[in-house]
Amino acid sequence: MRRAMMAGGAGLALGIAGLAGAWLAGLLPGAEDPDRFRSPTGEVPATPQRAGDPEAGYHALVNEPYVSCGIPWEAWARLAPEPDPRDLLPGREGRNAELPYFMTAHVNADGVEVVSNNCLVCHAARVGDELVIGLGDAFADFTVDPLGLVTQSGRFVRGAAPSAAWQHWADRVEGIAPHIRTGTVGMNPATNLSWALMAHRDPASMAWSDTPLLEPPPTEPVPLRTPPWWWMGKKNAMFYTTIGRGDHSRYMLFASLLCADSVEELGEIDAYAADIRAYLASLQPPAFPGAVDAALAAEGREVFEAKCADCHGTYGATPSYPNRVIPLERIGTDPLYAASMTDGSLDRFYEWVERSPHGGTVRAAPAAGYIAPPLDGIWAVAPYLHNGSVPSLKALLDSRARPRFWRHSAGREYDAEAMGWRHEVLDAGKEAAADAAERARIYDTTLPGYGNGGHLYGDELTDRQRRALLEYLKTL
């Protein structure tokens, strides 16, 4: 059950939001110009954000039905186990106080109580016994077929109104199911999910069509690791290729495309979207859970400021962050994601947003590279690179230590020395797996989109410098 079962449920978090957008309408060079959807590498300029109330934003995040369709409560109650007490969040109201953090309940317009995924299905994870809101879940499993849950839950639905509620949700899942199964546990299909939803919706009215109105996206999602929310307060663009410029809170409304069937419903959600964005921007990373050698960390800070700060910024009393996109040829990391965002194959979806109610307030402006992220709380963000291909910071700083084939060890145990989740190095990739479940756990860096090359800057350091740098990174 739990999140693995909900992979194709009523939404995949605010990460959906950042995978679409449009140039500001007044700046468009002309609808016939495809370059209006491209940006240069280099610095990403800031855009004004709507003010919001972080406290109200937390309340909305964990209580409001921004994903408004789901499984009728009577079916959910038959399928779901009792929630782990550690999965209950403070500040939740009514039925939500009884649900795990990644689910939300509400009563729909027909009086049916439904349960749906919320944003935390992707954007919260446990480190030890601590549930960290804003941490991308490295163990989230989107490799399963979401239609299994549709069929299973439908067996427990009775009555006209609950059946209609279930059908509403089931139709949406059926439309997106072919496009949201990842090949590896820990990868997030938010990109493909966004495009699949847009393919089924009229951009002006938000009306759903069972038959796609646009050519759907490919059926194999590009591998992507979920970044932490606490970087939001620093970043001028929300996502790896710098899609997500303009009004960030409006991007978040794309999380509602699974169910929102009218412009008016999107407007209701928009009323609190700026508050949610303010809450995300207020988040702070968790502190490193082990001891830190202060003297060695001081050495590491000197290494960092000489070798890393130009791209990743500085930290301490007067922090800075350059918001810089590094060209593919310079960073050298797997190019598939950035290339697919900028090769023109997705322009139909950028145009969809241009015609939507959000056109003129958000921008799809991917660059042919990847933004060098802030490093606050970087110790907790394993595995590393945009595709999660490197299991630890130690391996990131020494490319000779990067395994070709690996999988997370059982138990979600953190390795404080390597600064990553404990993992097993394997002799072969997915083709050697005994079954589908084992295959899904293997990270195979020989497959398209999963490459672990590039970002070789740590190779230039001495062993002592690398140890010192790792120690300093624990303090961020």
N, C-alpha and C positions, 0 to 999 in steps of 0.2 A: 504494500500500500504506500503510504507516505508520499514523498515528493516524486519518487520514481514513477508511481502510478499516475501522478498528476501532470506528467510532462506535456500532454496535449490538452490540458484542461483549460480553464477559463482565462488564461493569460500568462505571459511569461515575464512579467515585471516591467519596470520602467525601461529596462534595456531595450525593449521593443521600440521605445520612443526614439532612440537615437539613431535609427537606421533609415531615416527618410528625412525630407526637408526640401526647401526651395529657396532660390535667390530672392532677396527682397524685391518686391514687384517693381518698385521705382528704379531699381538698378539693373534690370534685365536688359542686355544688349539686343534682344530680339528673340522671339520664340524659335527662329530657325537656327540659332547659334548654339550648338551643343556645348561650347566652351563655357557657357554660363554656369554649368554644373561642375566646373573644375577650379581648383585653387593652386597657386604656386606653393612650393615648399618654403620653409622659413617661418618667420614669426606669424602667429595667428592673432589678429587684432581683437580687442575686447569689444563687446556689444552690451548696451545697457540691459539689465535684468529687472523684472518687476519686483517690487518689494513684497515681502511676505513675512508671516509670523511663524517662526520655527516650532513653537509649542502647538499651535493650531495645525501645522504641517504634520507633526507626529501623529496627532489625533486622527487626521484625515488618512494618513498612510495606513494605519492599522485598523480603521473602522469603516471608512467610506467605501461604497460599492462602485469604484471606478472601473471594475470589471463586472458588468451587471448581469451576466448570465452564468449558469452553472448547473450543478447537480441538485435536484430537489432534496431538501433536508431528509425526507423519509428514506431516500436511497443512500445518502451519505451516512446516516446513522447505522444502516445495516452493514455498510462496507468498512467503515473506518474503525481502527482500534482506539482504545482510550489514549488520549494524548499523554506524552511524557510530560510530567510537571515542569521540566526544564524548558519545554517548548511553549509555555504560556507567557504572554507578555503583559506588563503593567499597562494600565490606561485603556484597556479594551472594554467595550461595553456590550451588555446583553449577551446574546449567544456567542459573540466573538471572544468573550472571556473564557469560554470553554474550548475554543478551537486552537490548534497549533498555530504558531505565528504566521505560517505561510498560507493560511486559509481565512476567508472572510465570509460572513453570512449576512444576508439582508432579505427583506420581503419585497418581492417585485410588484409591479402595478396590478397584477391579477391576484394578489394576496398569497402567493406561493413563496415560502422561504427556500432560498437557494444558497448553495455554498460554492465559492469559486476561489481559485488561486488569487493571491495578491502579489505585489512586487517582491515580497521577501522570499518567494519561492526560488529566486535567483540571487537576491541581494542580502542574504543573511546566512551565516554559517557559524559553526561552533569551533572554538579553539580550546581544547580541553573541555572543561565544564562551562565555559563562558560562551553564551550566544552573542555574536557580534553583529549588530545591525549595520549594514553597509558593506560587509565583506562578501565578495563573490564566492559562491560555493564550489570549491574545487572537486567535489564529489557528486554534484548534481547529475542525475542520470536521465538523459534525454535520448537514450538509444532504444527505448522500448516503443512499441506501436501504441499510440494514444487511443486508437479505436477500440482496443481491448477494454479500456475503462468505460467507454461509451456503451458498449454492449453489456458489460457487467452491471453497470448502474441502472440501465434501462429495465432490467428484470425486476427491480424493486419499486418502480414508479406506478402509481395507481391514480385514477381520476383524470378528468379532462384538463383541468388547469395545470396540475403537476406534469402531465404528459406533454402539454404544450411548452412548458418551461424547459423540460428535458430536451424536446425536439429542437427548440431554438438553439440551445447549446450544442447539441449533437450535430446539427447541420453545419455549424461553424467549424467544429473540430474535423468533420469529414472533409471540409474544403481545404484545410491547412495540413492535414495529417501527412500527405505524401511529401511535404517539404520541410518537416521539422525533426526528423530523426537524425541524430548525430551518429558518427561512427565510433566515437570514443567517449567514455564517461568523463565528465568534467567540462566538455565543450558545450557552448551555448548556441542554440539555433536562432537567436533573436533576429539576425539579419534576414534569413529566409522567411521567418514567420511574418515579419513586417511586409515583405514584398508579396507574400501569399495573401495576406489580408487585403492589401490594396488591390490585388488582382480581382477580388470578388466584390469590391465596393465602388459605387458611383461616387466620385470625389465631391460633387456638388451637394448631393442629398444625403450621403452616407448609407443609402439603401443597399442591402445585401443582395447579391445575385448568386444563386447556386452554381450557375455556369460562369466561369471566369470572364470578366470584361476586358482583361489584358492578358497577354501571354504570361503564365505563372513563372516563378523563378525555377532554377534547377532543383532537383530532388535531393541533392547532396549538399548540406550546409557547409560553408567554408569554416574550418576550425577556428573558434574564438574563445578566449578565456574572459570571464566576467571581471571587469576592473572594479576596484572599491569605490563606493560612493564618496568617501571623505576627500577624494581628490577634486570633487565638483567645485569646491569653493575657490580653487585656483585656476581651473581650466577655462579658457575662452571658447573652446569647442569640446563637445562632450565625449567624442569617441576616437578610436585609434587613428583613423584616416582624416580626422577633423570634420567629418559630418557631425552636425549638431551645433551649428552657429545660429545666432539670432536669439530668440526667446526660448531659453532652455525649458521653461515650464510648459510651453506649448508643445515642445517635442514630447514631453511626458504624456500628453494626451493620446499619443499614438498607442499607448498601452491599452487604451479602451477600444481599439478598432475591432477586437474580437466580437464585441457585443453591442456597442453603441450604434443604433440604427437611425439616428437623426442628428442634425446639427444642433437642435435644442438640447439633446442629452449631452453632447460634447460641451456645450456652453455651461451646463450645470457643473460638470467636472472641472472646467476651466476656472470656476469661481474659487476653488481651493488649490489649484495646481501651483500657483506661486508660493503658497504656504509650504507645500511639500518640497519644492525646490529650496526654499529657505532652510528647511530642516536638514536636507541633505548637505547643503553647504556649511551647516553648523557642526556636522559630525567631526569627531576627532578620532584618530586611529588608536587601537589598543596599545598598551605599553608592552614591550618585549618581556616575556614571562620568566626569563632567567637572569643570571648575574651578568654584569658588563664590566670588563676590565677598562677602567677609566683612562689609564695611561696609554694603553694600546689604542683605544678609541680616539684619543687626542692625536696620535700619529695618523690614524685613519682619516681624520678630518682634513689634515694637510694633503693627503693623497687625493681625497675626494675633491677638494676645492681646486686642486691643480689639474685633475684629469676628468672629472665628471660634471662639475658645476656649470660648465658652459651650456650643456644641454638640459640638465636636470635641476638647475637652480641651487640656491644656498638655503641654509637652515639655521635656526637659532634665534637670537633676539631681533635680527633684521632680515627676515627671509626674503628671497626673491625667486621668481619662477618665470622663465623666458617664453613659455608657450611656443615651442619651436618644433616644426615638422622636419624630420630628417629624411633626405631623399633616399629612395630605395638603394641606389647604387652606393651610397655612403654607409648606411646602416647594415646592409647585406643580409637582413633577416628574410624569412620566407615571404616572397612577393605576392602570393596569390590573392590575399585579401585586398591589398591596396590596388592591385592591378584590376581586379574584378569591379572595384568601386569606380574606377576612372577610365575603363576601356569603352564606355558607351553602352554596354550591354544592359545597364540598369537605368538608363535615362528615362524610360517610360514611367518608372516609378517616381523619379524626381519630378517629372511633369505632372504626375497624378497629384502630388502635394502642392504643386504650383497652382493647380485648379481647385484645391480643397479650401475649406474655410481658414486654414492656417497660412495659405499663400500670402506672402508679403510680410510675415512676421518671423519666419524661420528660413534657414538656408541649408541646402545640400551643397556643400562645397568641398568634396574630397580632394585630397592632394595625393600625388604619387609617392607616398612615403608614410611614415608613422610618427606620431607625436611622441617626443620623449616625455614620459609622464613625470609628475611629481613623485617623490620617493617617501613621503610620509607613511609610516607603517609598512614599509616595503617588506619587512621581515615576515609579515603575515600573508603576503599576496601570492605565495607559491601556488602552482608552478609559474614559470616566468616566460617572457615575451608574449606578444599579443595572442599567440596560439597555444600557450601553455606547454611548449615543447621542452623546456628545461626545468627539471624537477627541483632545483635548489639554487640559491644565490651563489653558493660555492662553485657550482658548475657553470653558472652564468659568467663568473669572473675568470674561468679557466676552461676554454672550449675543449681541451683534451679530456676533461672530466665529464663531458656531456654524453649520456648513454644514447645509443642508437635506438634501442628498444627497452622500454621500462614500463612498470606499472606501480601504482600506489600499493603500499603494504596494507594489510588488513588492520583496522583499528584506528585509522586517522591519527596516527601518533606524530607529533612534531619533532623534528631533529634540530635541536638548537645549535649544534656544531655546524652542520651543513646549511642551516637556515632554509628549510623546506620540509615538506611532508616526507616521512620515511617511505622509501621506495625500493623495489627490487629491479636490478639490472638483468635483462633477459638476453638470451643468445639468438632469438629469432623474433620476427614480428607477428602480425596478425595471422599470416597464412599458416603458422604452426599451432594455432590455438585449437583446443579440442572441441569447443562448441561456441555458440554465439555469445554466451555470457562471458566466457573467458576472453574472447576476441574483443569485446567491448571495453575491457579493462586495460588492454595493451596500448601503450602509446608508441606508435610506429613512425619514426621520423623520416622514413623513406617514402611515405605517401604524400601525394600533392596537398599542399597547404599545411603540412605538419613538420616542415623542416626546422632543424634546430641550429642552423648556421647563422653567421653574422654576429653583430655586437661583440666584436673581438677585442675590445679595448682593454679588458682585464688581462689578456695574454701578454701585454707589454709590461706588466708589473712583476716585481719580484715576489717570491713566496711571502716574505715578511710584509710587503705592501698589501698583498691580497688579504692576509690575516687581519691586518690593521683596518683595512677598508671594511671588511665584514663586521668587525667589532663596532666601527662607527655607525654602520647602517642599522645596527640594533637600537641606536639611540634616537632615530628619526621617528 
